[in-house]
Amino acid sequence: MARSPRPMRFITRLVDGRICAYDLAAGASGVLSPVMSFRPSPDDDVVDHAVSPGLQLAYYATVDALVCVSADGAEVWRSPFEPRSDRRFGSRPGCMLSSDGRVVWVYRPDAMAGRNRPDQWVALDAGTGALIAQADLQTVGHGCRQLLHPASDQVLLNVGEGQDGSVIYRASLTGARMELIDYPWGDRCLIALSPDGHQFMTVDHGQTDIAIHTYPGGEVACALTVDAFGHDPDEICVEWSGGYLTQDTVIVTLIGETEDEQEWFRRYRVDVPSGQVRAEFDAPSEDPYDVEPLGDGSWLTTDPSGHPIRWTDS
């Protein structure tokens, strides 16, 4: 029997040098206040972060390590990426915690970091930092997006290779072995998983269309090109942002330029079952990437303070 989907509980933001955790289950709207914050080492440049389900620990990635710290700022463990990279830009590792808080999934862009080896996807013991499993990836990535499946222990990874495209993997752990599957595309960018985990959303790397795929197989359930939104595909592109506002509604972002070369963007609601564009989606944000739909009819933007703002669809 399939598990019931797990609602997203905690999100994190890096605000004023601290990893702040926010409790989405509390149901608050407006500017959210952190329920816990963690202080990284002052010598570390944090590029990604997560917190444990009980909020006792935080995990963060730097260019050269994955680090675990406690609420008082004490370092619990550090897993270095060897050898140390002399390239400070162009590659961003990623980290994500399993739903039970036992495993940290880490993407290592080792090729771009100059480590003379392929990129790696690594599973670490969240309590000790010990290696559980790892896989070499056939990618030369700059960064990643990791998404935890809401009704299983599977994880999706999107590796962005810049102008060379984008590769999507799916993995799970069987003991000390990582079961790794790659999807047969090099030109789809992973955007979001549906709240029930039965679908996922991608955007073409060339920004020509948005597609909804069945999970886990990846078959295309529906796809929309730019002209479906009433725009000229020679002038307008689909942005690599958006997601599931509800189970049956996704938000899609289109970008373009005015005659004066001023960039603009618009967001649209798309009805997933019918594949129809419904209406523009008005979210108070001046950044095409600063909207994070949560799947329950609400979404996040960012306050000037750096804390998230939660909005509710009405």
Secondary structure, DSSP 8 states (H G I E B T S, - for coil): ---------EEEEEETTEEEEEEGGG---EE---SEEE---TT----EEEE-TTSSEEEEE-SSEEEEEETTS-EEEEEE-SS--S--SS---EEEE-TTSSEEEEEE-TTTTT-SS-EEEEEEETTT--EEEEEEES---SEEEEEE-TTSS-EEEEEE-GGG-EEEEEEEEETTEEEEEE-S-SBEEEEEE-TTSSEEEEEETTSSEEEEEETTT--EEEEEEGGGGTS-TTT-EEEEEEEEEETTEEEEEEEEE-TT--EEEEEEEEETTTTEEEEE---S-SSTT--EE-SSSEEEEE-TTS-EEEEE--
